[in-house]
Amino acid sequence: MGKGRIAGTWLLASALWVTATAQAAEVPVPRTGYTLQADVQGDGPTTVIFESGFGQGGGVWKGVIAGLGADCRCITYARAGLGGSGSDGAAKTIDAHVADLDAVIETLAPGRTVVLVGHSYGGLLATEYARRHPERLQGLVLVDPATMGQRHAFMQADRARVQADDATLLSMLPPALAADYRVLIAQLDAPTAATPTVMPDVPVALLTSTHVAADPFVFEETAQGKALWKAQHATLFAAFARGTHRYVATGHNVHREAPGAVVQAVREVAGAREAAVDTARH
């Protein structure tokens, strides 16, 4: 996996970008030992939950939220230790982050199905949430997501480069984020992380970036890394029964470079579930 793709380029500036979307109402989500800060904007019939990349806050989705307009009730939040969200001081595992995401959904959309949108590491969390709580989802939008198996593929291709990328990132990140990253790579380096999983029958829209950097900062931005990235996404998409997989001519931050592509994906998965319900009724 390396630092570029799971962090949304893993740049420290991006990791510290936690500005909330304008005119959003702040809502606390209590957890044991800390409180998460969520922001709610709009009051449309479709509830959309956004899960950001590693170290990023909800402000990165402002272009997408603006594009959705009055159609949706949009909810963003900062994970534990980021922005206005508190922390109990413990490094967070994937399971802990999925549990926090579940708390956000249960608190702010009780009894409702939602469209869950995840980017990079947030895409991995969204995928894991879908596996565990498919009944809560109207649809799933994965924006250049990290995958459980990608780090195994990247290490096999160029172990030295991936480890060098890890060392560079750890030298840049604040201590709390560095602790989270160490826990994360330990989980993704485990043998079980490479085991394919069957995904639930929920509508999915998967967006894969195609840009290869002229001066790659990390392995994933090289031609070899991008080919493996595409292969990981093809495998992930094959685990779903229905949906769309599109390639987007952008870098990793698809939602910032081409927010309209994410807006279209949200509307498609929301409409797919509604069409299925109408068919069942008739």
Summary of the structure (lengths in Angstrom):
residues: 282
radius of gyration: 17.5
end to end distance: 45.6
largest distance: 58.8
contacts: 996
relative contact order: 0.16
helix: 50%
strand: 18%
